């Protein structure tokens, strides 16, 4: 796994077509997924896959990516997002794990800057 591959996965999860595609989300997100959002909302995988649940769209620009290996099959990805309309910035951290030859997002957190 390279830094660019993980950055690509992060950016993929920010795309509107991926965020609205339950099948893609199911593949990219670990069964034990947990997210603490910038809005203070807590999300689990089941929340993302409920058919009537609308996942907020992200209109952000991402930068300052840092990727750190934390285990044989685990990486921490940290980066900054800037909302395109308001300029608000959020520090984000994602924990990716490899399960059965597939990288999945296990944990994500967005902290207000």
Secondary structure as UniProt FT lines:
FT   HELIX           3..13
FT   HELIX           16..19
FT   HELIX           22..28
FT   STRAND          29..36
FT   TURN            38..39
FT   STRAND          42..44
FT   HELIX           45..49
FT   TURN            51..52
FT   STRAND          60..71
FT   TURN            72..73
FT   STRAND          74..83
FT   TURN            84..86
FT   STRAND          89..99
FT   TURN            100..101
FT   STRAND          102..112
//
